Amino acid sequence: MQLVHRPQSGDSRVIASDLEFADSFLSQARGLMFRRSLADDSALVFQFDSDAKRDVHMLFVPFAIDALWLVDNEVQATKRLRPWLGLGRESADTLIEVPAGAADGVAVGDTVEIVG
């Protein structure tokens, strides 16, 4: 599977090809905590049944990430989160965490899809 960014104008591009799904309560609660890094071509994907405010914290995450909040594959917000101290909260039915810089160029209103 791939995570594909489709901007409102311009060519689409693959953000990540190695997707991990946080699909249990425990994996969602843990997220990226206690990991040393996130590989350049990786993404952690949280999918929910409905859109609601979704929080991201960086407690016990020693590296920066980009977070994407999506509703029906449309980007609602993006944020670069700092190691240990970063916080973010936006509405989403899908939340995606990628290495810092991987979401450069992704803007509100663009589409990000899981393909494959």
Summary of the structure (lengths in Angstrom):
residues: 116
radius of gyration: 12.9
end to end distance: 4.6
largest distance: 38.3
contacts: 342
relative contact order: 0.29
helix: 5%
strand: 53%
